[in-house]
């Protein structure tokens, strides 16, 4: 049974990488006819980055909080029983998008400045970027029985 499901699209990531991939692949940036391999490699790296980070899907199922980027290769899974607390937060613009270590622990984010700070029973912390911070906090608190 899924208790919560929300997907946030990384529009800035998507709409900045797509033109970059097209420009590099066409040879308009970074390559002459004698060095075609470099633009191809750069295009492939940018395309893989796009596929891995174009969205962040957060779900709460029976016993688990899951967050997965893009096609789902990069993901975080936490048993609900491990969660001690959660609260909405605003992140600094310089923490960026993707996966970064911040003063709040690891941040998983594809867009925007809203997130949910999660504290585990062992004291470790991490944050999930979301454009639905209050909905996610409510769902986590309901799932762990404290809200």
C-alpha positions, -999 to +999 in steps of 0.1 A: +000+000+000+014+034-010+007+061+016+024+089-002+038+095-037+051+127-052+073+133-082+092+166-087+106+173-122+139+191-124+128+216-150+160+237-148+182+206-150+163+193-180+160+225-199+196+234-195+210+200-203+189+193-234+202+223-254+238+217-241+236+181-253+223+192-287+249+220-291+278+197-281+265+168-302+262+191-333+297+203-329+287+239-323+306+238-290+339+221-282+349+203-313+365+205-347+361+179-374+394+163-364+383+158-327+348+144-330+353+120-301+354+147-274+319+161-282+305+126-284+319+117-250+307+150-235+273+145-250+270+110-236+281+122-201+254+150-203+228+126-215+235+101-187+234+130-162+200+140-176+186+105-174+199+101-138+187+134-124+156+147-144+132+140-115+130+130-079+102+106-068+094+102-031+072+074-019+061+062+015+050+026+014+040+002+043+073+003+061+096+023+039+104+059+028+120+058-007+135+085-028+147+078-063+162+100-090+155+098-127+150+063-139+156+049-104+192+038-105+202+063-078+179+059-047+176+062-010+156+038+011+149+043+049+128+021+071+100+042+087+109+027+121+144+045+118+129+080+115+129+099+147+118+134+134+112+154+103+105+191+096+102+213+065+132+236+058+146+260+032+179+252+017+205+276+006+209+282-032+246+272-031+237+237-020+226+231-056+208+202-071+218+166-071+233+149-041+254+170-018+267+169+017+254+199+037+252+210+073+219+191+075+235+159+062+232+145+027+207+165+005+189+148-024+174+175-046+164+182-082+149+217-080+139+246-057+148+255-022+123+236-001+132+203+015+123+181+045+150+175+071+149+140+084+166+128+116+171+091+121+170+074+155+208+070+155+213+108+151+222+108+114+204+134+093+196+139+056+172+161+036+149+154+007+142+183-017+106+186-026+080+211-038+055+196-013+074+199+020+043+201+042+026+172+025+057+151+029+061+160+066+025+152+072+028+118+054+060+109+073+045+119+107+013+099+099+033+069+088+055+068+119+026+075+142+035+109+156+013+132+135 
